[in-house]
Amino acid sequence: MEVKLIFTKKAQKELQRLDAQTRKRIAIKLKYYLEQEDPLEYARSLVHSSLGSYSFRIGHYRIAFDIKGSDYIIVSVIHRKDAYKK
């Protein structure tokens, strides 16, 4: 089953605000996670689903996402210091 990444407009905007090196690091790590047999093994289930259902930790950033079938919908790309504020 082929996995597909879909970025929301909000996530695209947040990603574009980051420097090129950080964007590259996030892209490489997301590709690695999604190539694994069970990508959710590397994800954390989120208690409050306002950001998304799951998140990946990539350095100081949290990638919040939802899953629909084989599509991973990236909802937010946020620095960890801002990720846990209500």
Secondary structure, DSSP 8 states (H G I E B T S, - for coil): ---EEEE-HHHHHHHHTS-HHHHHHHHHHHHHHHHSS-GGGGEEE-SSTTS-SEEEEETTEEEEEEEETTEEEEEEEEEHHHHT--
